[in-house]
Amino acid sequence: MKELVETIAKALVDSPDQVKVTEEVNEKGTLITLSVAKEDIGKVIGKQGRVANAIRSVVKAVAIKNGVHVIVDIE
């Protein structure tokens, strides 16, 4: 999942070298945290959060297929 979020984020931003994705697994599921450069945050979130929601939807679809619970957080 981490690699999926990282690949999507790097394709969207102007500074792909500043994309950082962390993955934390606990009893509730997996928390994936995405952080990008300040000037790229708008590109990752999108108008009215549409891009962020699309990223979450893709990750959720893959997670459901694998039988896990995943939360994507954008910092």
Secondary structure, DSSP 8 states (H G I E B T S, - for coil): -HHHHHHHHHHH-S-GGG-EEEEEEETTEEEEEEE--GGGHHHHH-GGGHHHHHHHHHHHHHHHHHT--EEEEE-
